[in-house]
Amino acid sequence: MNLFSCFILFLALQRIGELILANRNEKKIRDQGAIEYDAKGYKFIVLMHLCFFIALISENFYFERGTNQFSIYLLFGFAGTQILRYWAIRSLGERWNTKILILPGQSLIISGPYKFMNHPNYIAVILEFAIIPLLFSCYYTAILFSILNLLILKRRIGIEEKALGIKK
C-alpha cells in the first residue's frame, strides 16, 4: 500500500469514527430537546465531502500525482488542523455533531479554541480542503473543493449564527 492509499485509509477511518461520535451526540442532544436547523442543507455538505474524496482519489490516480517538495510542510499543517479540530470537538463535548442542533436556552461555549475564535472546527475544515489535496499535488481538487466548501460554509455559518443568536 502506497503513502496516498495509507493516508486515504487514515482519513476514511477518522471520518467514520467522527460520524459515530456525531450520531451518538446527536441522539443525546435531541433527547434533551435540541432543535435542528437547515436539515435540507446538511445533505449538500455530506455530498460535497463524499465528492471531495472521489475527486481526490480520481485526480491522484488519473494524473499519477505524488508528493512534492512542500509535502512535509503541508503534513505539519495537516497535523495543526487536526489539533484545532479535535480541540474544538473536545471543547463542545456532547454538543458537537455534524448538524446544526441547538439546545434552547443554553449558553455558547467560550472555552478552548472558542475563547480565541469563532467556528474553529470550520476553520480546520477549510484548511483541510486545501492542505490534503496539496499534500499529493492534486491541485484541481484543492481549488475546486476549497471554493465549494467556502460557499457552503458561508451559508451554513450564517444559519448557525442566526440559530445561536450571534449578532454580527
C-alpha positions in Angstrom: 0.0 0.0 0.0 1.5 3.4 -1.0 1.6 6.6 1.0 -1.5 8.1 -0.7 -3.6 4.9 0.0 -2.5 4.8 3.6 -3.4 8.5 4.0 -6.9 8.0 2.4 -7.5 5.0 4.7 -6.5 7.0 7.7 -8.9 9.8 6.7 -11.7 7.4 6.0 -11.3 5.7 9.4 -11.1 9.1 11.1 -14.3 10.3 9.4 -16.1 7.1 10.2 -15.1 7.5 13.9 -16.3 11.1 13.8 -19.6 10.1 12.4 -20.1 7.5 15.1 -19.4 10.2 17.7 -21.6 12.7 16.0 -24.5 10.3 15.8 -24.1 9.4 19.5 -24.0 13.1 20.4 -26.9 13.9 18.1 -29.1 11.3 19.9 -28.2 12.7 23.3 -28.8 16.3 22.4 -32.1 15.5 20.6 -33.3 13.7 23.7 -32.6 17.0 25.6 -34.9 18.9 23.2 -32.4 20.2 20.6 -33.9 21.9 17.5 -32.3 21.2 14.1 -31.7 24.0 11.7 -31.1 23.6 7.9 -31.8 19.8 7.7 -32.1 20.1 4.0 -28.7 21.8 3.6 -27.0 19.1 5.5 -27.2 16.6 2.6 -25.2 19.0 0.4 -22.4 19.0 3.0 -22.4 15.2 3.1 -22.4 15.1 -0.7 -19.6 17.6 -1.0 -17.4 15.7 1.4 -18.0 12.4 -0.4 -17.3 14.1 -3.8 -14.1 15.6 -2.3 -12.8 12.1 -1.6 -13.8 10.8 -5.0 -12.2 13.8 -6.7 -9.0 13.4 -4.7 -8.7 9.7 -5.4 -9.5 10.2 -9.1 -7.1 13.1 -9.6 -4.3 11.2 -7.8 -5.0 8.0 -9.9 -5.6 9.5 -13.4 -2.9 12.2 -13.3 -0.5 10.0 -11.4 0.0 12.6 -8.7 2.5 12.3 -5.9 4.1 14.2 -3.1 6.1 17.3 -3.8 8.8 19.4 -2.2 6.3 21.1 0.1 4.6 17.9 1.3 6.5 17.8 4.6 5.4 21.3 5.5 1.9 20.5 4.4 1.9 17.4 6.6 2.8 19.7 9.6 -0.1 22.0 8.5 -2.4 19.0 8.4 -1.3 18.0 11.9 -2.2 21.5 13.0 -5.6 21.3 11.5 -6.2 18.0 13.4 -5.1 19.6 16.7 -7.5 22.5 16.1 -10.4 20.2 15.1 -10.1 17.9 18.0 -9.7 20.8 20.4 -12.9 22.2 19.1 -14.7 18.8 19.3 -13.5 18.2 22.8 -14.5 21.8 23.9 -18.0 21.3 22.6 -18.3 17.9 24.2 -21.7 16.2 23.8 -22.9 19.3 21.8 -20.5 18.5 18.9 -22.1 16.8 15.9 -22.2 17.3 12.2 -25.6 19.0 12.1 -26.9 22.3 13.4 -28.6 21.2 16.5 -29.3 23.9 19.1 -30.5 23.4 22.7 -32.8 26.3 23.5 -31.6 28.4 26.4 -28.1 27.1 26.6 -25.2 29.5 26.5 -22.5 29.5 23.9 -19.3 27.6 24.6 -16.5 30.1 25.2 -13.7 27.7 26.3 -11.0 26.0 24.4 -10.4 27.5 20.9 -13.8 29.3 21.2 -12.0 31.7 23.6 -9.9 32.9 20.6 -12.1 32.5 17.5 -15.5 31.7 16.2 -16.0 28.4 14.4 -12.6 26.7 14.9 -13.9 23.4 13.5 -14.9 25.1 10.3 -11.5 26.9 10.1 -9.8 23.5 10.4 -12.1 22.0 7.7 -11.3 24.9 5.3 -7.6 24.4 5.8 -8.0 20.6 5.3 -9.8 21.1 2.0 -6.7 22.9 0.7 -3.9 21.0 2.5 -5.0 17.4 1.9 -5.0 17.6 -1.9 -1.9 19.8 -2.0 0.0 17.1 0.0 -0.3 14.9 -3.0 -0.2 17.6 -5.8 -3.9 17.3 -6.5 -4.3 21.0 -7.5 -7.6 20.7 -9.3 -9.2 19.1 -6.2 -7.7 21.7 -3.9 -9.0 24.6 -5.9 -12.5 23.3 -6.8 -13.4 21.9 -3.3 -11.9 24.9 -1.4 -14.2 27.1 -3.4 -17.2 24.8 -2.9 -16.5 24.4 0.7 -16.2 28.1 1.3 -19.6 28.7 -0.4 -21.4 26.0 1.5 -19.8 27.1 4.9 -20.6 30.7 4.3 -24.3 29.8 4.1 -24.1 27.3 6.9 -22.3 29.7 9.3 -24.9 32.3 8.6 -27.7 29.9 9.5 -25.8 28.6 12.6 -25.1 32.1 13.9 -28.7 33.1 13.5 -29.9 30.0 15.3 -27.4 30.6 18.1 -28.5 34.3 18.3 -25.0 35.6 17.4 -25.1 39.2 16.2 -22.7 40.4 13.7 
